[in-house]
Amino acid sequence: MDDDRSDTVVTPSAEFPPLDPAEVDTLRRVGAQWRTGVPRALPVDPTLGRYRSRPAPGRFSRLTPIALFRPEQDDRPEQDDRPEQDDRPERDDRGGRDGLVAAEPANRPDSGLGRRLGRVRRAVLGPPLASAAVLHERMRKLVALPVLSSDLLSSVAYGPEALLTVLVLAGSGALGLTLPLSAGLVLLMVAVGISYRQTIPAYPHGAGSYLVAGDNLGVGAGLTAAAGLMLDYVLTVSVSIAAGMHAVTSALPGLTPFTVPLGVLVILLLLAGNLRGVRTAGNIFVLPTYAFVAAVLGLLVVGYLRAAGRGFAPVAPPVVPATEGLGLLLVLRAFASGAVSMTGIEAVSNAVPAFRPTEWRNARTTLSWMVAMLVVLFAGLTLLIHLTGLVPRPGETLLSQLARVTFPTGPWYAVVQATTALILLLAANTAFNDFPRLLFFMARAGHAPRRFLHLGDRLAFGNGLVALAGTATVVFVAFGGHTEKLIPLYAVGVFLAFTLSQSGMVVHWRRHRGVGWRRRVLVNGVGAVLSGLVLLTAAVAKFTEGAWVVVIAVPLLVLLFHRVHRHYRALHAALALRPPPGGRQPGVRPSRVAAGPPAVSPPAVPPPAVPAPGAGSVEWEEVPQELRHLVVVPVVRLNRASMRALAYAVSLGRPTLAVHLAPEEAEADRFREQWRAWGDHVRLETIVSPYRAVIGPLAHYLAALHAAAPELVLTVVVPEVVLRRPWHRLLHSRTGHRLRRALRALPGVVVTSIPVHVVE
């Protein structure tokens, strides 16, 4: 087993990756150049310890600020023999480290509307959880089994039917191939299951096919596997909800017109349940999975007892006319359709970090139970359907027909249908558990937006959950909630991930050559070959039925991942610290370029192999003595807001320029007279804008100033009137907001807002 990789552990600190040694060394070199002269003494105690009594809350801040923080406690043991040069934070006189910890009330909004929405959120999702509770949110095996197996086990409710639906196209005579094809599927299930058992201890940090393929076959293969898994998870939600609604409408046909809105409602309920956290969601979904397994096992026991009463003689199926010829292509299509019974088998390998310690061992045990239950349920149902002589028919699922025949009287048919509908609707929870984790690991590598690294206040990946729910809802609505329309899209993505993962494991064992590596290569090789055959069959045979969507979507997603990664690499290169060359004197700035790093200063972090055009930075000031300021204050009219902005600008002790835009020359003259009446304390420049635009001319004027003196840093001080009531904003043009948005795009320009609060 490989050593666990600490950089892939799911932790709330993943959004804040540490500096590597080269970056730390560069940081020291930059710091050695600093000359500030700023006194260390502050006019206020930053630890808030000076305030022994709570100050009264202000009108614009109804929460008492000091009560929202407490000193950070140092729980590390004391060491008398620690070295003189200790880089740990100094303790303050209250026994804590030099820092504060925000209490839970500090997260609450100030506004009345925000507080009301917060109470609703709290009631729906529960109170926030501290970061230290992340270990307690992990699952034990009895909870992980139903949570992660709901997709896999629920697929037996539609997998055998998908197999028979294709075979019956060749007429009733083709149904004799059901058992041989089912035996082949059982072999595939066992082979892939054993393969993933080997994957879990080799990659105990999770992420499954994405990391396995990426580590052993290259970044492109890893991203391709990730694209396949993402499509699989989206379709898992859509297909599970569609199949669940079909089970509901089979028992209650009157609900058929409401299939789509009811399905969307279930997706929203699943989203809310998962936003409450892993442990809470697991507790919600434990009972339905176990109830479904118990109901199906009861169905199998009674069904086989009935079959034994007639000597296990198969009942002749009804005569179904052939609509297609029986050929190799149809047989392969049937096999690929039945293979959807395996969707979700990779869920455990993706979610290893969600288990309690020892994570990989508990995950492997859970996977073994999942595969065993899958084989028993799939083989048992397929053989019993064959013995009962049932064929697919519109309006009612095969499992519903089997339950009616097995339980002609009594409440047991309703129990089977209820548990089937429930697990199908909740089977989407497997995707809700794994999809955000996959995005987490991709975001760690820079192939997905970094917002997917964020753990919400319930220690759930809220952004990933919302993205999955939104995408699955669109797919579900677009296909009208019809299972048969979604099934052709299903097998391609999941078996693409299976194939790449098992192929990657073959390379992994050949590379490491540990004890028994040849046996492991054989197991993973068989899994890769069988998965590849199903992938090829599904892609070719189902291409015109909808699989073309997945075939096109996978390369487009991979291209998107590459573009995201290129952006982050370019951003990292542009923002990387670059110490000044040894010959640069303080106050002498390097020549500026429009994009890319300077030609002489060696980067601390290697830039991208192919720099992205325009991805560089033109702000190179890294030490205070390199900065030369010009403060610019846009002034519309002389009132308290503009006077406060001017006073703030002048107090900085830097050269200051006021700028006024007038729609015509007469107004410019009037403003200059008012300026002189004020005392002409600051240099004024007036600009006539005959077309009455404000934002564009001012932004271009500042850009021209910067081009004329590129060594200057322009600090634009913008007054901003803060209105008490939100609806008052409709009465104002919000010119300040538009101006800030326009100026932030200018390089070498710093925008500072000076709020002026209006109290009514």
Secondary structure as GFF3:
##gff-version 3
##sequence-region A 1 760
A	DSSP	three_ten_helix	6	8	.	.	.	ID=ss1
A	DSSP	three_ten_helix	12	15	.	.	.	ID=ss2
A	DSSP	alpha_helix	21	31	.	.	.	ID=ss3
A	DSSP	three_ten_helix	66	68	.	.	.	ID=ss4
A	DSSP	beta_strand	69	73	.	.	.	ID=ss5
A	DSSP	beta_strand	96	102	.	.	.	ID=ss6
A	DSSP	three_ten_helix	104	107	.	.	.	ID=ss7
A	DSSP	alpha_helix	112	125	.	.	.	ID=ss8
A	DSSP	three_ten_helix	131	134	.	.	.	ID=ss9
A	DSSP	alpha_helix	141	154	.	.	.	ID=ss10
A	DSSP	three_ten_helix	155	157	.	.	.	ID=ss11
A	DSSP	alpha_helix	159	167	.	.	.	ID=ss12
A	DSSP	three_ten_helix	168	170	.	.	.	ID=ss13
A	DSSP	three_ten_helix	172	177	.	.	.	ID=ss14
A	DSSP	alpha_helix	178	202	.	.	.	ID=ss15
A	DSSP	alpha_helix	208	217	.	.	.	ID=ss16
A	DSSP	alpha_helix	219	251	.	.	.	ID=ss17
A	DSSP	three_ten_helix	253	258	.	.	.	ID=ss18
A	DSSP	alpha_helix	259	275	.	.	.	ID=ss19
A	DSSP	alpha_helix	278	309	.	.	.	ID=ss20
A	DSSP	alpha_helix	328	338	.	.	.	ID=ss21
A	DSSP	three_ten_helix	339	342	.	.	.	ID=ss22
A	DSSP	alpha_helix	347	350	.	.	.	ID=ss23
A	DSSP	three_ten_helix	352	354	.	.	.	ID=ss24
A	DSSP	alpha_helix	359	388	.	.	.	ID=ss25
A	DSSP	alpha_helix	398	406	.	.	.	ID=ss26
A	DSSP	alpha_helix	412	426	.	.	.	ID=ss27
A	DSSP	alpha_helix	428	444	.	.	.	ID=ss28
A	DSSP	three_ten_helix	450	453	.	.	.	ID=ss29
A	DSSP	alpha_helix	462	478	.	.	.	ID=ss30
A	DSSP	alpha_helix	483	512	.	.	.	ID=ss31
A	DSSP	alpha_helix	517	541	.	.	.	ID=ss32
A	DSSP	pi_helix	543	547	.	.	.	ID=ss33
A	DSSP	alpha_helix	548	575	.	.	.	ID=ss34
A	DSSP	three_ten_helix	624	626	.	.	.	ID=ss35
A	DSSP	beta_strand	628	634	.	.	.	ID=ss36
A	DSSP	alpha_helix	640	651	.	.	.	ID=ss37
A	DSSP	beta_strand	656	662	.	.	.	ID=ss38
A	DSSP	alpha_helix	665	678	.	.	.	ID=ss39
A	DSSP	beta_strand	683	688	.	.	.	ID=ss40
A	DSSP	alpha_helix	695	708	.	.	.	ID=ss41
A	DSSP	beta_strand	712	722	.	.	.	ID=ss42
A	DSSP	three_ten_helix	726	731	.	.	.	ID=ss43
A	DSSP	alpha_helix	735	743	.	.	.	ID=ss44
A	DSSP	beta_strand	749	757	.	.	.	ID=ss45
###
